[in-house]
């Protein structure tokens, strides 16, 4: 075993760990693949050089002194932020796959269409045996916050459906199909003209609670806010306050700062909130293992990894 490569899988639950182990063993039949916390042999973990991970246990990295490559299970790497100093000497990659972008786009479009067609109202009416047609909601101006791979897919698909799309990112990202903005001043001035604001921003020190009471105050009372990025980019307490005061019409939240959402959280029963349990885009295990495997082979051959993270920017 001393000559075999050791790779570690540390995902959210035992079922995903087991599936990822099987997929990884198929990619690397000669390697020793272990999962954490199932593996209790510190000597094995001490030999590990690569890690596929989501929300790592705080003590895990300390058990792997030879670790030099970390593959995130998801598109975001904010779950690794507490370990940034340790990771700064390693190669870190996020997961990019067309299915992630497509699923996210479908989710956002579905939520906007459901809102425009009063789907929630009709569901309530069905339970009450009420027959009451509603005129579809007007307003098709959409601001997409975050123009990474996923954000651009969402914006492009909305544009293809006839929505008036504007994109915003922290740094300039020109696009020929729709106007793009950058910088906080441009973001704030644009919010008053939007019917829907879709947040797909990654979580970094610069974006933490970026969507706060001040920023939401720039939105119109008829705006619907949709968050499919990261929960901690939004001040949820301030958001509920905006909804309570009638300063914001509705919000759709798929992500939260702490997950799962506490059973006593006021968001659960809020009449102006639609909640889903972080399902807007779910990682395909076979695909993420394929990216891990490609990156490991690239490292073995001295080539740059795919989807590497700029440790200074955090994404």
Secondary structure as the mmCIF struct_conf table of DSSP 4:
data_model
#
loop_
_struct_conf.conf_type_id
_struct_conf.id
_struct_conf.beg_label_comp_id
_struct_conf.beg_label_asym_id
_struct_conf.beg_label_seq_id
_struct_conf.end_label_comp_id
_struct_conf.end_label_asym_id
_struct_conf.end_label_seq_id
TURN_TY1_P TURN_TY1_P1 UNK A 2 UNK A 3
BEND BEND1 UNK A 4 UNK A 4
STRN STRN1 UNK A 6 UNK A 10
BEND BEND2 UNK A 12 UNK A 13
HELX_RH_AL_P HELX_RH_AL_P1 UNK A 14 UNK A 27
TURN_TY1_P TURN_TY1_P2 UNK A 29 UNK A 30
BEND BEND3 UNK A 31 UNK A 31
STRN STRN2 UNK A 32 UNK A 35
TURN_TY1_P TURN_TY1_P3 UNK A 36 UNK A 38
HELX_RH_AL_P HELX_RH_AL_P2 UNK A 42 UNK A 45
TURN_TY1_P TURN_TY1_P4 UNK A 46 UNK A 47
STRN STRN3 UNK A 50 UNK A 53
BEND BEND4 UNK A 54 UNK A 55
TURN_TY1_P TURN_TY1_P5 UNK A 58 UNK A 60
HELX_RH_3T_P HELX_RH_3T_P1 UNK A 61 UNK A 63
TURN_TY1_P TURN_TY1_P6 UNK A 65 UNK A 66
STRN STRN4 UNK A 69 UNK A 72
BEND BEND5 UNK A 73 UNK A 75
HELX_RH_3T_P HELX_RH_3T_P2 UNK A 78 UNK A 83
HELX_RH_AL_P HELX_RH_AL_P3 UNK A 84 UNK A 87
TURN_TY1_P TURN_TY1_P7 UNK A 88 UNK A 89
BEND BEND6 UNK A 90 UNK A 90
STRN STRN5 UNK A 91 UNK A 93
HELX_RH_AL_P HELX_RH_AL_P4 UNK A 98 UNK A 116
TURN_TY1_P TURN_TY1_P8 UNK A 117 UNK A 118
HELX_RH_AL_P HELX_RH_AL_P5 UNK A 119 UNK A 127
TURN_TY1_P TURN_TY1_P9 UNK A 128 UNK A 129
HELX_LH_PP_P HELX_LH_PP_P1 UNK A 135 UNK A 138
STRN STRN6 UNK A 141 UNK A 145
BEND BEND7 UNK A 148 UNK A 148
HELX_RH_AL_P HELX_RH_AL_P6 UNK A 149 UNK A 160
TURN_TY1_P TURN_TY1_P10 UNK A 161 UNK A 162
STRN STRN7 UNK A 164 UNK A 169
BEND BEND8 UNK A 170 UNK A 171
BEND BEND9 UNK A 176 UNK A 178
STRN STRN8 UNK A 179 UNK A 182
BEND BEND10 UNK A 183 UNK A 183
HELX_RH_AL_P HELX_RH_AL_P7 UNK A 184 UNK A 191
TURN_TY1_P TURN_TY1_P11 UNK A 192 UNK A 193
BEND BEND11 UNK A 195 UNK A 195
STRN STRN9 UNK A 196 UNK A 199
HELX_LH_PP_P HELX_LH_PP_P2 UNK A 201 UNK A 203
TURN_TY1_P TURN_TY1_P12 UNK A 205 UNK A 209
STRN STRN10 UNK A 211 UNK A 211
HELX_RH_AL_P HELX_RH_AL_P8 UNK A 213 UNK A 216
TURN_TY1_P TURN_TY1_P13 UNK A 217 UNK A 218
BEND BEND12 UNK A 219 UNK A 219
TURN_TY1_P TURN_TY1_P14 UNK A 221 UNK A 222
STRN STRN11 UNK A 224 UNK A 227
BEND BEND13 UNK A 229 UNK A 229
HELX_RH_3T_P HELX_RH_3T_P3 UNK A 231 UNK A 233
STRN STRN12 UNK A 234 UNK A 234
HELX_RH_AL_P HELX_RH_AL_P9 UNK A 236 UNK A 244
TURN_TY1_P TURN_TY1_P15 UNK A 245 UNK A 246
BEND BEND14 UNK A 247 UNK A 249
STRN STRN13 UNK A 250 UNK A 253
BEND BEND15 UNK A 254 UNK A 254
BEND BEND16 UNK A 257 UNK A 260
HELX_LH_PP_P HELX_LH_PP_P3 UNK A 261 UNK A 262
TURN_TY1_P TURN_TY1_P16 UNK A 263 UNK A 264
TURN_TY1_P TURN_TY1_P17 UNK A 266 UNK A 269
TURN_TY1_P TURN_TY1_P18 UNK A 271 UNK A 272
STRN STRN14 UNK A 273 UNK A 275
BEND BEND17 UNK A 278 UNK A 278
BEND BEND18 UNK A 280 UNK A 281
HELX_RH_AL_P HELX_RH_AL_P10 UNK A 285 UNK A 300
TURN_TY1_P TURN_TY1_P19 UNK A 301 UNK A 302
HELX_LH_PP_P HELX_LH_PP_P4 UNK A 303 UNK A 305
TURN_TY1_P TURN_TY1_P20 UNK A 306 UNK A 307
STRN STRN15 UNK A 308 UNK A 308
TURN_TY1_P TURN_TY1_P21 UNK A 311 UNK A 314
#
